[in-house]
Amino acid sequence: MPSWSDINPAEIKSLLPNIVVLHIEYDPLDFIEKITGEMILSRSVENSMGKNWRDYEGRGPGSKIWNVFEEVVNEKQASFHSIPYVGLHKEFMKIETVTCPISEDGKTVSRIICFVEYVPFNNDPEVDEFLDTSTNRFVV
């Protein structure tokens, strides 16, 4: 597992609008959102930075996104998932995530970095144009 110091934001500049970084708490397991990219903030009901996800409606234990993060913590491996989108913008049907563990000691996941892409509900040209001009697509 990489450590936080292995991550160079300059190398992933095009991905930063689509990134979420969460710190991990144990006993009980919880995720605290510390960094949220502007693309994600623009599609969220509210800014959830600094909030414990255990207490956040729709993101707590048993939710699909919680299950993805818990899997990454338990397996200590990156994962790819498609998750139904729940939010303000009804033009999206799902989000695709690449979620990666970060560890400072090489054994325990201390952070999660998640890259998010929004997938449109249909091939509406206006939605495609919006996504293309809003830097939503992953570009590496």
C-alpha positions as CSV (number, residue, x, y, z in Angstrom):
1,M,0.0,0.0,0.0
2,P,1.3,3.5,-0.8
3,S,1.8,6.0,1.9
4,W,0.4,9.6,1.8
5,S,3.9,10.9,1.0
6,D,3.9,8.7,-2.2
7,I,1.0,10.8,-3.6
8,N,2.1,13.8,-5.7
9,P,-1.0,16.0,-6.5
10,A,0.9,17.6,-9.4
11,E,1.0,14.1,-11.1
12,I,-2.8,13.7,-10.8
13,K,-3.8,17.3,-11.3
14,S,-6.5,16.5,-13.9
15,L,-8.1,14.0,-11.4
16,L,-8.2,16.4,-8.4
17,P,-11.8,17.7,-9.1
18,N,-13.0,14.1,-8.9
19,I,-11.2,13.0,-5.7
20,V,-12.3,12.3,-2.2
21,V,-9.8,11.6,0.6
22,L,-11.1,10.0,3.8
23,H,-9.3,9.4,7.1
24,I,-10.1,6.1,8.8
25,E,-11.1,5.6,12.4
26,Y,-11.3,2.2,14.1
27,D,-13.4,0.9,17.0
28,P,-16.0,1.5,15.6
29,L,-15.0,1.8,11.9
30,D,-15.7,5.3,10.5
31,F,-14.7,7.4,7.5
32,I,-14.1,11.2,7.9
33,E,-14.0,13.1,4.7
34,K,-11.0,15.5,4.6
35,I,-10.6,16.5,1.0
36,T,-13.4,16.7,-1.6
37,G,-12.9,17.8,-5.2
38,E,-14.9,20.6,-6.7
39,M,-16.7,18.3,-9.2
40,I,-18.0,16.2,-6.3
41,L,-18.9,19.2,-4.2
42,S,-20.9,20.6,-7.2
43,R,-23.0,17.4,-7.3
44,S,-23.5,17.0,-3.5
45,V,-26.5,18.0,-1.4
46,E,-24.1,19.6,1.1
47,N,-20.4,19.8,1.9
48,S,-19.6,16.7,4.0
49,M,-15.9,17.5,4.7
50,G,-15.1,16.9,8.3
51,K,-18.2,14.8,8.9
52,N,-18.1,11.3,10.2
53,W,-19.8,9.1,7.7
54,R,-21.2,6.8,10.4
55,D,-23.6,9.6,11.3
56,Y,-24.2,10.9,7.8
57,E,-27.6,9.8,6.4
58,G,-27.2,7.7,3.2
59,R,-23.4,7.1,3.7
60,G,-23.4,5.2,7.0
61,P,-23.0,1.5,7.6
62,G,-24.9,-0.6,5.1
63,S,-24.9,2.0,2.4
64,K,-23.3,1.0,-0.9
65,I,-20.5,3.5,-0.7
66,W,-19.7,2.5,3.0
67,N,-19.5,-1.1,1.8
68,V,-17.0,-0.1,-0.9
69,F,-14.8,1.7,1.6
70,E,-15.1,-1.1,4.2
71,E,-14.0,-3.6,1.6
72,V,-10.9,-1.5,0.8
73,V,-10.0,-1.3,4.5
74,N,-10.5,-5.0,5.0
75,E,-8.8,-6.3,1.8
76,K,-6.1,-3.6,1.7
77,Q,-6.4,-3.4,-2.0
78,A,-7.7,-1.0,-4.6
79,S,-11.2,-1.6,-6.0
80,F,-13.4,-0.5,-8.8
81,H,-17.2,-0.2,-8.3
82,S,-20.3,1.2,-10.0
83,I,-22.7,2.7,-7.5
84,P,-26.1,4.2,-8.1
85,Y,-26.0,8.0,-7.9
86,V,-28.1,9.6,-5.2
87,G,-28.2,13.4,-5.4
88,L,-29.5,16.6,-6.9
89,H,-28.6,15.9,-10.5
90,K,-31.1,13.4,-12.0
91,E,-29.1,13.3,-15.3
92,F,-26.7,10.7,-13.7
93,M,-27.6,7.1,-13.2
94,K,-24.4,6.0,-11.4
95,I,-21.0,6.8,-10.4
96,E,-17.9,4.8,-11.0
97,T,-15.2,4.7,-8.4
98,V,-11.7,3.7,-8.1
99,T,-10.9,3.4,-4.4
100,C,-7.4,3.0,-3.1
101,P,-6.0,2.3,0.4
102,I,-3.3,4.5,1.9
103,S,-1.1,3.3,4.8
104,E,1.6,4.9,6.9
105,D,2.9,1.7,8.3
106,G,2.3,-0.7,5.4
107,K,-0.2,-2.8,7.5
108,T,-3.2,-0.6,8.5
109,V,-5.3,1.5,6.2
110,S,-5.1,5.0,7.5
111,R,-6.7,6.9,4.6
112,I,-8.7,6.1,1.5
113,I,-8.4,8.0,-1.8
114,C,-11.4,7.6,-4.1
115,F,-11.7,8.8,-7.7
116,V,-15.2,9.4,-8.8
117,E,-16.7,9.6,-12.3
118,Y,-20.3,10.5,-13.0
119,V,-22.1,8.4,-15.7
120,P,-25.0,10.0,-17.5
121,F,-28.4,8.4,-17.5
122,N,-28.7,8.6,-21.3
123,N,-26.7,9.9,-24.3
124,D,-28.2,13.4,-24.1
125,P,-25.9,15.7,-26.0
126,E,-26.5,18.5,-23.5
127,V,-25.4,16.2,-20.6
128,D,-22.4,15.0,-22.6
129,E,-21.4,18.6,-23.3
130,F,-21.8,19.5,-19.6
131,L,-19.7,16.6,-18.5
132,D,-17.0,17.4,-21.1
133,T,-16.7,21.0,-20.2
134,S,-16.9,20.4,-16.5
135,T,-13.7,18.3,-16.4
136,N,-15.7,15.3,-15.1
137,R,-14.0,12.7,-17.3
138,F,-10.9,11.0,-16.0
139,V,-7.9,12.2,-17.9
140,V,-4.5,10.7,-17.1
